[in-house]
């Protein structure tokens, strides 16, 4: 009887200990601050999911994870991915690793961290560092970074490109005559006009004041003159749509770069700026 009672007690203790351990493990999984789920990649079924996953995430993430898993070839047991959900504009870090399930089969243990706030803050910092606050165009620092990258690429891959340096003629007189507030509006409108030109959309930079740059990779020297003409046409169209007592004109100089031209970043900027001032002087001469 004693042995029977001891056996029963041991079984109850073991059962209670197992139940207590399971409850403790469940409490941990429900309060770790991320979504957790276990998926069987062979049967496409979810074996476990904590409440955070059930409340905050859609089944589409499981489907996406399974598709990524099927595409894997020779990857490590533990994988890290960043996933973007376009519909909800949210970012997630997804970590997955292979483990053995209670019945011995191999499954995927996945954890999901919502990093949307971190990504939005990162984008904000990047915009402040790379974009002009008034026009929204890229700033001088970003222009120099992109220009250096393009020059390196042309030398490495036998390419070509050009830097266009643009100045608004007599912008000081416009500012003085119509006020700085109108000057700011004008800079924004000119920026929007530049971005409307095909091929120029994401390659515009405000260098400071009334000076802009357009950086075009994979463009030949023969095409540069046509692009300059297109820039002048866009400004003329702006004058027609927004008539004032002042006619806006631009002076535009350009400098091409390719593998045969041994210019560095500063040389290219300086030569394009010099060409712009040559055109500005020619415009003054033509006006008398």
Protein Blocks (a to p, Z undefined) as FASTA:
>chain_A
ZZmmmmmmmmmmmmmmmmmmmmmmmmmmmmnopacddddfklopafbdcfklmmmpcfkl
mmmmmmmmmmpghiafbdcdddddfklopacdddddddddfkopacdddddddfklmmmm
mmmmmmmmmpcfklopacfklmmmmmmmmmmmmmmnopaddddddddehklmmmmmnojk
lmmmmmmmmmmmmmmpghklmmcccfbhjbccdddehiafklmmmmmmmmmmmmmmmmmm
mgcfbdcddddddddddfklccdfklmmmmmmmmmmmmmmmmmmmnZZ
